[in-house]
Amino acid sequence: MTISPWRGTASPVLIYLPRGPHLPGGNGLDSTILAQLLAQKLPCHVVQINYRLGPSHTYPAPVHDVLKGYDWIKEHLLPKRSIARVGRSETVGKVAVCGELIGGGLAAMLALTECRVGQPGIVAAALSSPVVDWVDLEHVSSKAADTDDTIASLPDLRSKLFRKPEHYFDPFASPMLFLRSAGYTIPPAPPDVPANDMDYLISLNRQDLEMVAKPSLEEEAAPLKRTATRYPTPALGLRLPAFYLQAGRKSPLLYGQAEEFTRRLRQAHVRQAGQVDFGRKVLTEDEIDEMNESDKQEIAQREMEARERVQLDVSQDSGLWDDSVAGTARIAKMGHWLRKALQ
C-alpha cells in the first residue's frame, strides 16, 4: 500500500487500484506516477493498494487484498466522530475509488459492495476500460481476437489468474454479475486442478510446453438468456455511488463491457431512486406506455438522474490512462470529475 497524504484539513480519501498484469493497448503510466499525479490534482489522501495478482496469487487473492486495504483505510485515514453513539459509525468522511483494466474491475466491485447507508463508504468510482465480466470471454470469436490484441490476450490471462471456473463466475471477480445473470452455466473444474500454489506453478509450466487442443465455438455450450437482477435489494442497505467510466472503441470487448455496465448501472439507479417501486425487472417500452402519466414522469425523472449519476465517456482510441496526449487528457477529466464528486 502506497499513501500520498493530503496536508490540508480535508478528510476524503481516493483509492487507486493499478491496472494489474499488462494488457496490450497503450503505453500505460507507471502506477506510482499516476497516483502522484492524482495526489497533485485532488485535495485528498491518495492511497494505492498494491494488490497481489499473478500465477502464484490467483483470484480471489486480489479481492481479499483490496477489501483488507479498504478496511485499513477506514480505520486509519478517516476521521473519528467526537461523540460515539450506539448504532452509529465511529468514522466519517468520503471515499472514492478509481482503477483501470483489472484494477477497474476491482474498483467496480468495491464501489458496488462498500456503499452502506449511514456509514462512510464509496461515494464515487472512476473506471477506465474495466474488466467487469471474465465470464464474457466465453463467446469471444476468433475473428474478433485476430483484430484486437487485448481480446486475444484475455482468455489466456484468465487461465492463469483463475484456478477454477467458479472463481470467475463470482460477482466479486466479475462485478457485472451483481447486475445480471452470467448467461452461461459454470463449467466443471478440470480433474487435475492443483491442490496448492507450488503444484499450480508446475502445472502452468507444463501447459507452456504442451499443445492443448481447444474446442471450436461450435463445440462449446450455447449461451443462456441473460436476465437483469435487482441489485442492491432494499435488505442490503446499500446506496449506489456515482460512476464515471471511460472506454475506447479500439478494443471492442472492453468497450462493450463498459457500455453494458453503464446501462445496467443506470437501470439499477432507476429502480433504487424515488419512492415508487416498479418491481424487480427492467420495464419494457410497452409496459411504460401502459402507465399513467404520473408514473411515466417518475420514470423519466429517474432515467435523467441515472444518466447524471452514471456517465460514460467514449473515445475512438484505446481509451486508457497512458502517456499520450489523449491519455493524459483523460486523466485530467477523470481527476476533475473526482474533485466534484468528493466535494
C-alpha positions as CSV (number, residue, x, y, z in Angstrom):
1,M,0.0,0.0,0.0
2,T,1.3,3.4,-1.0
3,I,0.0,6.6,0.6
4,S,0.2,10.2,-0.8
5,P,-1.1,12.2,2.2
6,W,-3.0,15.4,1.9
7,R,-1.5,18.2,4.0
8,G,-4.7,20.2,4.3
9,T,-7.7,19.7,6.6
10,A,-9.8,17.8,4.0
11,S,-10.8,14.2,5.0
12,P,-11.7,12.5,1.7
13,V,-9.7,9.5,0.5
14,L,-9.1,8.3,-3.0
15,I,-8.2,4.7,-3.5
16,Y,-6.3,3.9,-6.7
17,L,-6.1,0.4,-8.0
18,P,-3.4,-0.3,-10.6
19,R,-4.2,-1.9,-13.9
20,G,-2.7,-5.3,-13.0
21,P,-0.9,-7.7,-15.4
22,H,-0.1,-6.0,-18.6
23,L,-2.8,-6.0,-21.4
24,P,-1.9,-4.6,-24.8
25,G,-3.5,-1.4,-26.0
26,G,-1.5,1.6,-24.6
27,N,1.7,2.9,-23.1
28,G,0.4,2.8,-19.5
29,L,1.9,5.2,-17.0
30,D,3.7,3.7,-14.1
31,S,1.2,3.2,-11.3
32,T,3.2,5.3,-8.8
33,I,3.4,8.2,-11.3
34,L,-0.3,8.1,-11.9
35,A,-1.0,8.0,-8.1
36,Q,1.3,11.0,-7.7
37,L,-0.5,12.9,-10.5
38,L,-3.8,12.3,-8.8
39,A,-2.4,13.5,-5.5
40,Q,-1.3,16.7,-7.1
41,K,-4.7,17.3,-8.6
42,L,-7.0,16.4,-5.8
43,P,-7.4,17.8,-2.2
44,C,-7.5,14.4,-0.5
45,H,-5.3,11.4,0.6
46,V,-4.5,9.1,-2.3
47,V,-3.9,5.5,-1.4
48,Q,-2.6,3.0,-3.9
49,I,-3.5,-0.6,-3.0
50,N,-0.8,-2.9,-4.5
51,Y,-3.0,-6.0,-4.6
52,R,-1.4,-9.3,-5.4
53,L,-2.3,-11.0,-8.7
54,G,-0.4,-13.5,-10.8
55,P,0.1,-17.2,-11.2
56,S,1.1,-17.6,-7.6
57,H,-1.7,-15.3,-6.3
58,T,-4.8,-16.1,-8.2
59,Y,-8.4,-14.9,-7.6
60,P,-9.8,-14.3,-5.0
61,A,-6.4,-13.1,-3.6
62,P,-6.7,-9.6,-5.2
63,V,-10.3,-9.2,-3.9
64,H,-9.2,-10.1,-0.4
65,D,-6.3,-7.6,-0.6
66,V,-8.5,-4.7,-1.8
67,L,-11.1,-5.3,0.9
68,K,-8.5,-5.6,3.5
69,G,-6.9,-2.4,2.3
70,Y,-10.2,-0.6,2.4
71,D,-10.8,-1.7,6.0
72,W,-7.4,-0.3,6.9
73,I,-8.2,3.0,5.2
74,K,-11.5,3.3,7.1
75,E,-9.7,2.6,10.4
76,H,-6.6,4.8,10.0
77,L,-7.4,7.6,7.5
78,L,-11.0,8.6,8.1
79,P,-11.6,11.0,11.0
80,K,-13.3,9.7,14.1
81,R,-16.5,11.2,15.4
82,S,-16.1,13.4,18.5
83,I,-19.1,11.7,20.2
84,A,-19.6,8.0,19.8
85,R,-23.2,6.7,19.8
86,V,-24.5,3.1,19.8
87,G,-25.6,2.0,16.3
88,R,-23.7,4.8,14.5
89,S,-20.4,4.5,12.7
90,E,-17.4,5.8,14.6
91,T,-15.8,7.3,11.5
92,V,-17.0,10.0,9.0
93,G,-15.7,11.1,5.6
94,K,-16.0,10.3,1.9
95,V,-14.1,7.7,-0.1
96,A,-13.7,7.4,-3.9
97,V,-12.1,4.7,-5.9
98,C,-10.5,4.6,-9.4
99,G,-8.9,1.9,-11.4
100,E,-8.1,0.7,-14.9
101,L,-8.5,-2.7,-16.7
102,I,-8.3,-5.3,-13.9
103,G,-7.9,-2.6,-11.3
104,G,-11.1,-1.1,-12.8
105,G,-13.0,-4.3,-12.2
106,L,-11.8,-4.4,-8.6
107,A,-12.8,-0.8,-8.2
108,A,-16.3,-1.6,-9.5
109,M,-16.5,-4.5,-7.0
110,L,-15.6,-2.2,-4.2
111,A,-18.0,0.5,-5.2
112,L,-20.9,-1.9,-5.6
113,T,-20.4,-3.5,-2.2
114,E,-19.0,-0.8,0.1
115,C,-21.7,1.8,-0.1
116,R,-23.7,1.2,3.0
117,V,-26.3,3.8,4.0
118,G,-25.4,5.7,7.2
119,Q,-21.7,4.6,7.1
120,P,-18.6,6.1,5.5
121,G,-18.2,4.3,2.2
122,I,-17.6,4.7,-1.5
123,V,-19.4,7.7,-2.9
124,A,-17.8,7.8,-6.4
125,A,-15.9,5.4,-8.8
126,A,-13.9,6.4,-11.9
127,L,-13.2,3.4,-14.1
128,S,-11.1,3.1,-17.3
129,S,-11.9,0.2,-19.6
130,P,-12.7,-2.0,-16.6
131,V,-12.7,-5.8,-16.9
132,V,-16.0,-6.4,-15.2
133,D,-17.0,-9.7,-16.7
134,W,-14.5,-12.5,-17.0
135,V,-17.3,-14.9,-18.0
136,D,-18.0,-12.8,-21.1
137,L,-14.9,-14.2,-22.7
138,E,-16.7,-17.5,-23.4
139,H,-18.3,-16.1,-26.6
140,V,-15.2,-14.2,-28.0
141,S,-15.0,-15.1,-31.6
142,S,-11.6,-16.0,-33.2
143,K,-12.2,-13.3,-35.8
144,A,-12.6,-10.6,-33.1
145,A,-9.5,-11.9,-31.4
146,D,-7.5,-11.6,-34.6
147,T,-8.3,-7.9,-34.9
148,D,-7.7,-6.9,-31.2
149,D,-4.7,-7.8,-29.1
150,T,-6.5,-7.1,-25.9
151,I,-9.2,-9.6,-26.7
152,A,-6.7,-12.2,-27.8
153,S,-4.8,-11.9,-24.5
154,L,-7.7,-12.0,-22.1
155,P,-8.6,-15.7,-22.4
156,D,-5.0,-16.7,-21.8
157,L,-4.7,-14.3,-18.9
158,R,-7.9,-15.7,-17.3
159,S,-6.5,-19.3,-17.4
160,K,-3.5,-18.0,-15.4
161,L,-5.4,-15.9,-12.9
162,F,-8.3,-18.3,-12.0
163,R,-7.8,-21.8,-10.9
164,K,-11.4,-22.8,-11.2
165,P,-14.2,-21.5,-13.4
166,E,-16.4,-20.9,-10.4
167,H,-13.9,-18.3,-9.3
168,Y,-14.5,-16.1,-12.3
169,F,-18.3,-16.6,-12.0
170,D,-18.1,-15.0,-8.6
171,P,-19.5,-11.4,-8.8
172,F,-16.6,-10.1,-6.7
173,A,-14.3,-11.1,-9.6
174,S,-16.9,-10.3,-12.3
175,P,-19.0,-7.4,-10.8
176,M,-21.2,-7.3,-13.9
177,L,-22.8,-10.4,-12.3
178,F,-24.1,-8.3,-9.4
179,L,-26.4,-6.7,-12.0
180,R,-27.3,-9.6,-14.3
181,S,-27.0,-13.3,-14.7
182,A,-23.9,-14.8,-16.2
183,G,-25.5,-16.2,-19.4
184,Y,-23.6,-19.4,-19.0
185,T,-23.6,-22.4,-16.7
186,I,-20.4,-22.9,-14.6
187,P,-18.3,-25.4,-16.4
188,P,-16.8,-28.2,-14.3
189,A,-13.3,-27.7,-13.0
190,P,-10.5,-29.7,-14.7
191,P,-10.0,-33.0,-12.8
192,D,-6.3,-32.2,-12.2
193,V,-6.7,-28.8,-10.5
194,P,-3.6,-28.4,-8.4
195,A,-4.1,-28.6,-4.6
196,N,-1.5,-25.9,-3.7
197,D,0.5,-23.0,-5.1
198,M,3.6,-25.0,-5.9
199,D,1.7,-27.6,-7.8
200,Y,-0.2,-24.9,-9.7
201,L,3.1,-23.3,-10.9
202,I,4.4,-26.6,-12.0
203,S,1.1,-27.2,-14.0
204,L,1.5,-23.8,-15.7
205,N,5.0,-24.6,-16.8
206,R,3.8,-28.0,-18.1
207,Q,1.0,-26.2,-20.1
208,D,3.5,-23.9,-21.8
209,L,5.3,-27.0,-23.2
210,E,2.2,-28.8,-24.4
211,M,-0.1,-28.3,-27.3
212,V,-3.5,-28.2,-25.8
213,A,-6.4,-28.7,-28.2
214,K,-9.2,-26.3,-27.6
215,P,-12.8,-26.9,-28.7
216,S,-14.3,-24.9,-31.5
217,L,-17.1,-22.4,-31.0
218,E,-19.5,-25.0,-32.4
219,E,-18.5,-27.5,-29.7
220,E,-19.0,-25.0,-26.9
221,A,-22.3,-24.9,-25.0
222,A,-24.8,-22.4,-26.3
223,P,-25.2,-19.3,-24.1
224,L,-28.2,-18.9,-21.9
225,K,-30.5,-15.9,-21.7
226,R,-29.1,-13.1,-19.6
227,T,-31.6,-11.6,-17.1
228,A,-31.3,-8.4,-15.0
229,T,-31.1,-8.8,-11.3
230,R,-32.4,-6.4,-8.7
231,Y,-29.3,-5.2,-7.1
232,P,-29.0,-3.9,-4.5
233,T,-32.1,-5.2,-2.7
234,P,-33.5,-3.0,0.0
235,A,-32.5,-5.5,2.6
236,L,-28.8,-4.9,1.9
237,G,-29.0,-1.3,3.0
238,L,-26.7,0.0,0.1
239,R,-26.9,3.2,-1.8
240,L,-25.2,3.0,-5.2
241,P,-22.4,5.6,-5.7
242,A,-21.8,7.8,-8.7
243,F,-19.8,6.3,-11.6
244,Y,-17.7,7.8,-14.3
245,L,-16.5,5.3,-17.0
246,Q,-14.0,5.8,-19.8
247,A,-13.6,3.4,-22.7
248,G,-12.3,3.3,-26.3
249,R,-13.7,1.8,-29.4
250,K,-10.3,0.4,-30.4
251,S,-11.0,-2.5,-28.0
252,P,-14.5,-3.8,-28.9
253,L,-14.6,-6.2,-25.9
254,L,-13.7,-3.7,-23.2
255,Y,-15.8,-1.0,-24.8
256,G,-18.8,-3.5,-24.9
257,Q,-18.3,-4.3,-21.2
258,A,-18.1,-0.7,-20.3
259,E,-21.2,0.2,-22.3
260,E,-23.3,-2.7,-20.8
261,F,-22.1,-2.0,-17.3
262,T,-23.1,1.7,-17.7
263,R,-26.5,0.7,-19.0
264,R,-27.2,-1.8,-16.2
265,L,-25.9,0.6,-13.5
266,R,-28.4,3.2,-14.8
267,Q,-31.2,0.6,-14.6
268,A,-30.2,-0.1,-11.0
269,H,-30.2,3.6,-10.2
270,V,-33.7,3.9,-11.7
271,R,-35.0,1.0,-9.6
272,Q,-33.4,2.4,-6.4
273,A,-34.3,6.0,-6.8
274,G,-37.6,7.6,-5.6
275,Q,-40.5,6.3,-3.6
276,V,-42.5,4.2,-6.1
277,D,-41.4,0.6,-6.5
278,F,-41.9,-0.6,-10.1
279,G,-40.8,-4.2,-9.3
280,R,-37.8,-6.4,-9.8
281,K,-37.4,-6.4,-13.6
282,V,-36.4,-3.7,-16.0
283,L,-39.6,-2.2,-17.5
284,T,-40.1,-2.5,-21.3
285,E,-41.3,0.3,-23.5
286,D,-44.7,-1.3,-23.8
287,E,-45.1,-1.5,-20.0
288,I,-44.1,2.1,-19.7
289,D,-46.6,3.1,-22.3
290,E,-49.4,1.5,-20.3
291,M,-48.6,3.5,-17.2
292,N,-50.4,6.6,-16.1
293,E,-48.8,10.0,-16.7
294,S,-47.6,10.4,-13.1
295,D,-45.7,7.1,-13.2
296,K,-44.3,7.9,-16.7
297,Q,-43.0,11.2,-15.4
298,E,-41.4,9.5,-12.4
299,I,-39.6,7.0,-14.7
300,A,-38.4,9.8,-17.0
301,Q,-37.1,11.8,-14.0
302,R,-35.3,8.7,-12.6
303,E,-33.7,8.0,-16.0
304,M,-32.4,11.6,-16.3
305,E,-30.9,11.4,-12.8
306,A,-29.4,8.0,-13.6
307,R,-27.6,9.3,-16.7
308,E,-26.1,12.0,-14.5
309,R,-25.1,9.6,-11.8
310,V,-23.6,7.1,-14.2
311,Q,-21.6,8.7,-17.1
312,L,-19.7,7.0,-20.0
313,D,-17.0,8.9,-21.9
314,V,-16.2,7.1,-25.2
315,S,-13.1,7.8,-27.3
316,Q,-12.0,6.4,-30.7
317,D,-8.6,5.1,-29.5
318,S,-7.8,2.7,-26.6
319,G,-9.5,4.9,-24.0
320,L,-6.7,4.1,-21.5
321,W,-4.8,6.3,-19.0
322,D,-1.5,6.4,-20.8
323,D,1.2,9.0,-21.6
324,S,-0.3,10.0,-25.0
325,V,-1.9,13.4,-25.4
326,A,-5.4,11.8,-25.3
327,G,-4.5,9.6,-22.4
328,T,-3.2,12.5,-20.2
329,A,-6.4,14.5,-21.1
330,R,-8.5,11.5,-19.9
331,I,-6.6,11.5,-16.6
332,A,-7.3,15.2,-16.2
333,K,-11.0,14.7,-17.0
334,M,-11.2,11.9,-14.5
335,G,-9.5,14.0,-11.8
336,H,-11.9,16.9,-12.5
337,W,-14.9,14.5,-12.1
338,L,-13.5,13.1,-8.9
339,R,-12.9,16.5,-7.4
340,K,-16.5,17.4,-7.9
341,A,-17.7,14.1,-6.6
342,L,-15.7,14.5,-3.4
343,Q,-16.9,18.0,-2.6
